């Protein structure tokens, strides 16, 4: 498992924002497909789990990106 995580870290470090965006769209599509497969009687329970997970993961990412974007002394990134 450690090798898998190390490979994922290397992949992310070598990727640009476009690659990450494609990865996010892929995961979004996977999530939509998984959501379509949930029986109607379980959709509320799935939503009750998914919403807090979304909030706990999205908002810290949003705030860290906003902090980075608002830095005045940050120059362009070479890459």
C-alpha positions in Angstrom: 0.0 0.0 0.0 2.9 2.4 0.7 4.2 1.9 -2.8 0.8 2.7 -4.2 0.6 5.9 -2.2 4.2 6.9 -3.1 3.4 6.3 -6.8 0.3 8.5 -6.4 2.3 11.3 -4.8 4.8 11.2 -7.7 2.0 11.3 -10.2 0.4 14.3 -8.6 3.7 16.1 -8.3 4.4 15.6 -12.0 0.9 16.6 -13.1 -0.3 20.1 -14.1 -3.7 21.6 -13.3 -5.2 20.2 -16.5 -4.4 16.7 -15.6 -5.9 17.2 -12.1 -9.0 18.7 -13.7 -9.4 15.6 -15.9 -9.0 13.4 -12.9 -11.7 15.3 -11.0 -14.1 15.0 -13.9 -13.4 11.3 -14.0 -14.2 10.9 -10.3 -17.3 13.1 -10.7 -18.6 10.8 -13.5 -17.8 7.8 -11.3 -19.7 9.3 -8.5 -22.7 10.1 -10.7 -22.7 6.5 -12.0 -22.5 5.1 -8.4 -25.3 7.5 -7.3 -27.5 6.2 -10.1 -27.0 2.7 -8.9 -28.3 3.4 -5.4 -31.9 2.1 -4.9 -34.4 4.9 -4.2 -35.1 3.7 -0.6 -31.4 4.2 0.3 -30.7 7.6 -1.4 -31.4 9.6 1.7 -28.9 7.6 3.8 -26.3 7.8 1.1 -26.8 11.6 0.9 -26.5 11.8 4.7 -23.1 10.3 4.5 -21.9 12.0 1.3 -22.8 15.6 2.2 -20.6 15.7 5.4 -17.8 14.0 3.6 -18.0 16.5 0.8 -18.0 19.4 3.3 -15.1 18.1 5.3 -13.0 17.6 2.2 -14.1 20.5 -0.1 -14.0 23.5 2.2 -10.4 22.9 3.5 -9.3 22.5 -0.1 -11.2 25.7 -1.1 -9.6 27.7 1.7 -6.1 26.5 1.0 -6.4 27.3 -2.7 -7.9 30.8 -1.9 -5.0 31.5 0.5 -2.5 30.5 -2.2 -4.3 32.5 -4.9 -4.5 35.6 -2.7 -0.8 35.7 -1.8 0.6 39.0 -3.1 4.3 38.0 -3.1 3.8 34.8 -5.0 5.5 34.9 -8.4 4.8 32.7 -11.4 5.5 29.0 -11.1 8.0 27.6 -13.5 7.0 24.4 -15.0 
